[in-house]
């Protein structure tokens, strides 16, 4: 099924729109949620805080996350990600903001409490809290983007090649241990890492990932 999609860094995002291909569609959404839910959660928390809602109950945060995911599922039939038009994360952040506003408008009252560990009654503490949330949000989106980059590369190389890269580069295991466990020579291990690094470099240089990874 994978060959039915263009060989671009937006492959996962392309698959989200193809409901008619049921198995790949469900697999794509599972991968998407695994990669992006942490970042979406931080965006929801930050959006609530920017609206002066602090210590937002967990159930409200979860409700907004569900609203966002449902909106994405319903909207993917018409939405086609174009990296030339901007960063994917900005599209999601705007959707998060709309859903947070909807939840606030439907709530009968306000949450009059400060952020964890902060005195929200002072401008300085609120500003510091927002800055902290912004940093965590940015870090989460960077992690999601890097996760997508690795996922796309994993699909483009053999399982053995990616496993060698994962053990040596991501898990920082000694090459000698990997050679023994995989029954490979040092040259074979080095070649596997070279193939993955080359694929990573090629994808990271494309418009979509350059936009997503730029600070």
ZAMARGU-4260 file (C-alpha; in steps of 0.2 Angstrom, whole numbers, plus 5000, padded with zeros to 4 digits):
<rodrens>
0) 5000/5000/5000 | 5014/5012/5004 | 5019/5013/4986 | 5002/5022/4982 | 5008/5037/4991
5) 5021/5050/4984 | 5039/5048/4991 | 5039/5064/5001 | 5042/5069/5019 | 5023/5072/5021
10) 5019/5054/5018 | 5011/5051/5035 | 5001/5067/5033 | 4996/5061/5015 | 4989/5045/5022
15) 4978/5053/5035 | 4967/5059/5020 | 4965/5042/5012 | 4950/5035/5022 | 4946/5023/5007
20) 4962/5014/5011 | 4956/5008/5028 | 4971/4998/5035 | 4985/5011/5030 | 4973/5025/5036
25) 4971/5018/5053 | 4989/5014/5054 | 4993/5032/5049 | 4982/5039/5063 | 4989/5028/5076
30) 5007/5034/5071 | 5001/5052/5071 | 4993/5051/5088 | 5009/5043/5095 | 5020/5056/5088
35) 5009/5072/5091 | 4998/5070/5106 | 5012/5076/5118 | 5014/5092/5108 | 4996/5095/5106
40) 4993/5093/5125 | 5006/5107/5128 | 4998/5118/5115 | 4981/5115/5124 | 4989/5120/5141
45) 4997/5135/5134 | 4982/5141/5125 | 4972/5140/5141 | 4985/5149/5150 | 4985/5163/5137
50) 4967/5165/5140 | 4970/5167/5159 | 4964/5150/5163 | 4976/5142/5175 | 4976/5125/5183
55) 4964/5119/5170 | 4956/5103/5175 | 4963/5087/5167 | 4946/5083/5160 | 4944/5099/5151
60) 4962/5097/5143 | 4957/5080/5138 | 4941/5086/5130 | 4950/5099/5120 | 4963/5086/5114
65) 4948/5075/5109 | 4940/5090/5100 | 4956/5093/5090 | 4958/5075/5085 | 4940/5073/5080
70) 4942/5089/5070 | 4957/5083/5061 | 4950/5066/5057 | 4935/5075/5049 | 4945/5088/5041
75) 4958/5077/5033 | 4946/5073/5018 | 4948/5091/5013 | 4964/5096/5020 | 4980/5092/5011
80) 4996/5098/5019 | 5006/5110/5008 | 5023/5114/5017 | 5024/5129/5005 | 5010/5137/5015
85) 5018/5136/5032 | 5022/5125/5046 | 5011/5110/5050 | 5012/5114/5069 | 5005/5131/5066
90) 4990/5123/5058 | 4987/5112/5073 | 4990/5127/5085 | 4977/5137/5077 | 4965/5123/5078
95) 4969/5120/5096 | 4966/5139/5100 | 4949/5138/5092 | 4944/5123/5102 | 4950/5130/5118
100) 4940/5146/5115 | 4925/5135/5111 | 4927/5126/5128 | 4929/5142/5138 | 4914/5149/5130
105) 4903/5134/5135 | 4910/5134/5153 | 4898/5142/5166 | 4912/5150/5176 | 4931/5154/5177
110) 4945/5145/5185 | 4952/5157/5197 | 4968/5148/5202 | 4987/5151/5198 | 4998/5139/5189
115) 5007/5125/5198 | 5021/5133/5208 | 5017/5151/5203 | 5008/5165/5211 | 4996/5170/5196
120) 4991/5186/5205 | 5007/5195/5199 | 5011/5199/5181 | 5029/5193/5183 | 5024/5176/5189
125) 5011/5174/5175 | 5023/5180/5162 | 5036/5167/5168 | 5023/5153/5168 | 5019/5157/5150
130) 5037/5158/5145 | 5039/5141/5153 | 5024/5133/5144 | 5030/5141/5128 | 5047/5132/5130
135) 5039/5116/5134 | 5028/5117/5119 | 5042/5121/5107 | 5052/5106/5114 | 5037/5095/5112
140) 5034/5100/5094 | 5053/5098/5090 | 5052/5080/5097 | 5036/5076/5087 | 5044/5083/5071
145) 5060/5073/5074 | 5049/5058/5078 | 5041/5060/5061 | 5057/5062/5053 | 5064/5045/5060
150) 5047/5036/5056 | 5048/5041/5038 | 5067/5036/5037 | 5062/5019/5046 | 5050/5016/5032
155) 5063/5019/5018 | 5077/5007/5024 | 5077/4989/5029 | 5072/4984/5047 | 5090/4977/5050
160) 5097/4994/5044 | 5086/5004/5055 | 5089/4993/5070 | 5108/4995/5069 | 5105/5014/5068
165) 5093/5014/5083 | 5105/5003/5094 | 5121/5013/5090 | 5115/5031/5087 | 5099/5032/5097
170) 5103/5020/5111 | 5121/5024/5111 | 5126/5006/5112 | 5145/5001/5108 | 5147/4996/5090
175) 5155/4980/5096 | 5140/4975/5106 | 5129/4978/5091 | 5141/4968/5080 | 5140/4953/5091
180) 5121/4954/5094 | 5117/4956/5075 | 5131/4945/5069 | 5138/4959/5058 | 5155/4966/5054
185) 5160/4983/5058 | 5160/4988/5040 | 5142/4982/5039 | 5137/4992/5054 | 5145/5008/5048
190) 5137/5005/5031 | 5120/5004/5039 | 5122/5019/5049 | 5128/5028/5033 | 5112/5024/5024
195) 5101/5030/5038 | 5111/5046/5040 | 5110/5049/5021 | 5091/5047/5021 | 5089/5058/5037
200) 5100/5072/5028 | 5090/5071/5012 | 5073/5072/5021 | 5078/5085/5033 | 5084/5096/5018
205) 5066/5096/5010 | 5055/5111/5012 | 5043/5102/5024 | 5055/5097/5037 | 5066/5113/5035
210) 5051/5123/5040 | 5046/5112/5054 | 5063/5110/5061 | 5068/5129/5060 | 5068/5138/5076
</rodrens>
